[in-house]
Amino acid sequence: MQTVKNVLFIMSDQLRWDYLSCYGHPVLQTPNIDRLAARGVRFDAAYVQSAVCVPSRMSYYTGRYVTSHGASWNYVPLSIVQQTFGDFMAAREREVALAGKTHVIPDYRGIERVGLDPATGQGAHFRRGGFVELDRYDGHAVPGPESGYADYLRANGYVGDDPWNQYVVGALDEAGNFASGWLLRNAHLPARVAKEHSETAYMTDCAINYIGEKGEQPWILHLSYIKPHWPMMAPDPYHALYRDADTGPIVGTAKPEHEPHPVLDAYRRAHEDCLSHSKEEVVRHVRPTYMGLVKELDDQIGRLMAELERMDRLKDTMIVFCSDHGDFLGDHGLGEKELFYEQAVRVPLIIYDPRAEADATRGTAEKRFVESIDVLPTMLDALGVPVPEHIIEGRALTPLLHGAAVDDWRDCVFSELDYSFRDARRLLGRSPDECHAWMVRTARWKYVHYKGLRPQLFDLQADPLELEDLGADARYEQVRAEMHARLADWQLNLKWRTGIDNASVERGTEGWKNIDMKIGVW
Amino acid sequence: MQTVKNVLFIMSDQLRWDYLSCYGHPVLQTPNIDRLAARGVRFDAAYVQSAVCVPSRMSYYTGRYVTSHGASWNYVPLSIVQQTFGDFMAAREREVALAGKTHVIPDYRGIERVGLDPATGQGAHFRRGGFVELDRYDGHAVPGPESGYADYLRANGYVGDDPWNQYVVGALDEAGNFASGWLLRNAHLPARVAKEHSETAYMTDCAINYIGEKGEQPWILHLSYIKPHWPMMAPDPYHALYRDADTGPIVGTAKPEHEPHPVLDAYRRAHEDCLSHSKEEVVRHVRPTYMGLVKELDDQIGRLMAELERMDRLKDTMIVFCSDHGDFLGDHGLGEKELFYEQAVRVPLIIYDPRAEADATRGTAEKRFVESIDVLPTMLDALGVPVPEHIIEGRALTPLLHGAAVDDWRDCVFSELDYSFRDARRLLGRSPDECHAWMVRTARWKYVHYKGLRPQLFDLQADPLELEDLGADARYEQVRAEMHARLADWQLNLKWRTGIDNASVERGTEGWKNIDMKIGVW
């Protein structure tokens, strides 16, 4: 099969699966992303390996579950032995360029232990998670030299030490005082940045420039937006577009007779984002801004797609559009993400494959379960790189994209959470080693195993909103046992022998590249 | 508590737990090892994490289960991110010296990937598994420059390109022709080396010299013998000491009505060592040599202990004596090791702690379950090094050595096997990813889960010889389910967040040494 020449791997941050019109949002119209879906396949059951930025992204970048790559939460480094998209392509002498966010936490201890300088060469490669950073901006803090965004802002008249905070996620309130977008109460105000200069526009510019400069040269680009993630502030006109719109139902906090799960309860009680989002007026104030940020994203995707068309790149470019996790937006009495409700772990995933083999599936919706670890092997496969089966735990989606027969596709998905860094842990009085949770979701059931605590169980057929937690209901003991067995099987099947590829194992004692031959056969 | 000044960590290779008189062998007398046991604690239920050299040793050296360190069989490298005894001590500016075998398979791909030279500096440190090699000799092949043994042999008159094979594991048969010790039929012949020059004597010399040179300086030494591992050839008089002795019963091949487990059956049919050891005449021919090699080892331990006494080092030296796994010696129709019968996974373990706190337990037998991953934290603890809980999966045996109350000790042990490199896999037509097996052993039951195949189950109370495999017996479904649940729990509790220590997790957002501060809090 022909390979694709270029890959454009677009990630949005905290974009909830159902906040796109192609996924059925009744109010928010996202025609540009919808058009991409019409050209490719829309995956309707795509799940992330963790509903937290770092672990989810590291699963996208390594093709491995969180237990396997170990970067379990936002402060945990990506070990230098974990190979990423950039590593696999570097071995083929191709670069994976980055415009935007990766949230790779550098493994400084590991880099130091092998005697490398994190500033240069291979040390910098590890620090960057294998990406070649055109412009890296993770958001949340003053951009460093790895981003040109602060200088760009200043050059466009946004003068200050920290123009992102001062202008892009900052506003002036009715009295003319500075109002930070970090505070939800300011979500209705327009950012002090023109939409042409927002992070979303800037990173789109960066991508368009890179693709244009490449001309007919092949390229691989990860365009990774930091929106619609909090801070909740959008530039004009996006701040106001949905101010009076219907912002939809708010999923409640379960039937009163249900004792909330201890971790759920602790999240609600310990975390500011949950406390804020438990109030309807906050949710009604925030959702219009979130919708505006998604609309802005869609407009920028439209601009990008138009440029790709103008440059005639749709003929040879695979485009992946995805998100690292969703956003509760007040559902279940929660803000942000982390826990395993559909709002957090289910994501939009659209893949456009330019090859003729994919013509049969264009514009279709794929209902089979896919996981974010499938994205990397899909891209590798499209680029003609053999997927290293002894390392990568995802499956290439190529047969699904090409309408090929597959008779052993997965019937469940997995996701994980490490809440040891969170105040919820302290409230529960648990040690850092006691805070691992795992989700298994089948077509009907969602089971969450919490180390040392009772599980959660939801019947998604009878209770699609996940309001009735059957985790302590004696009638469902058999279901829980079956779901737990799936979890155990999954864990026992993780890739453990990553130091030698399967072909070398097959060859037996011959041809070990990695063996000190002096040692010989036992 | 006072720390110990020195640690002497002695490992034998393939020494079966019941082939020492202190463990009850009726014929073979090992008074020197027995005396060590009389001074310390003899662990009567010590199990290795795999009954294969490399995975077992890497578990000893890292304090981690095989799934966690990933060096699953004898050809699989130890990843450079796995920290060993040598690493943990290097962080305290202390060296762990090596005399003998480690079987560390260098992670050349990993070393190359971080741009290091495996010949020098940190690259060599990784290649050596963190040990400072006084003299490394893994056996099995011509020693390289990391050992002085070949030159030593030549200097003592054993002239040749490969004096170990030519003299130490070589003999002359009755007709004066060369007879290799690799061939079991030559096991009765005396090696062409004087016992003073055998590997066992040579490495003991090496240890004595090192300890003597250190004088009152603190030291840590791993003395790691390559015997009584195959090749089965002993120097005079050890080759003949047990030639006419009672070499004990041979455990049979299960009751005829039991269909052997497919993997067991494949081992017996595919592997030369098993085919040979299935013949009683071979077993009767080999066991006297094995016993002779153990006797030789005991004599050398006696010489070493006498030197330690002479140097007054018993007052400040912790001594660990252990083995990497056992040897079937024909039991169960098997040779060598690998599978999960007691002959292979159970090992001798004796620990002498010089401190007064250990006086209460001297000469006692400890019946609680211990695992080989406990040895490293025990040594670290004795040396005053805090055990890194986020990495090490074993438990320091200090309370057991000191007779302290422990109310939550483990009630089962785990071991693993990767048989993907073995002909048994080919015979079974399985892929390299389908060859992982796990053992859980409680006081009563031994359960082995084979990926994709039926399990094994033995009732060790009713059937201590493990002749009756209940793995397919419908009456034991509940027992198997309970044992499988233990395995699942174990796997879910492996250490996964090794990139950040628990104290840093506790400190929360403050004090991250490993975080790129530019990224900041999300």
Interface residues (C-beta under 8 A of the other chain):
Chain A: C53 V66 T67 G70 A71 S72 W73 N74 Y75 V76 P77 L78 S79 I80 V81 H103 I105 P106 D107 Y108 R109 G110 R113 V114 G115 L116 G121 Q122 F126 R127 D138 H140 A141 V142 P143 G144 E146 E389 H390 D418 S420 F421 S431 P432 D433 H436 W438 H449 K451 H484 A485 L487 A488 Q491 L492 N493 K495 W496 R497 T498 G499 I500 N502 V505 E506 G508 T509 W512 K513 N514 I515 D516 K518 I519 G520 V521 W522
Chain B: C53 V66 T67 G70 A71 S72 W73 N74 Y75 V76 P77 L78 S79 I80 V81 H103 I105 P106 D107 Y108 R109 G110 R113 V114 G115 L116 G121 Q122 F126 R127 D138 H140 A141 V142 P143 G144 E389 H390 D418 S420 F421 S431 P432 D433 H436 W438 H449 K451 H484 A485 L487 A488 Q491 L492 N493 K495 W496 R497 T498 G499 I500 N502 V505 E506 G508 T509 W512 K513 N514 I515 D516 K518 I519 G520 V521 W522
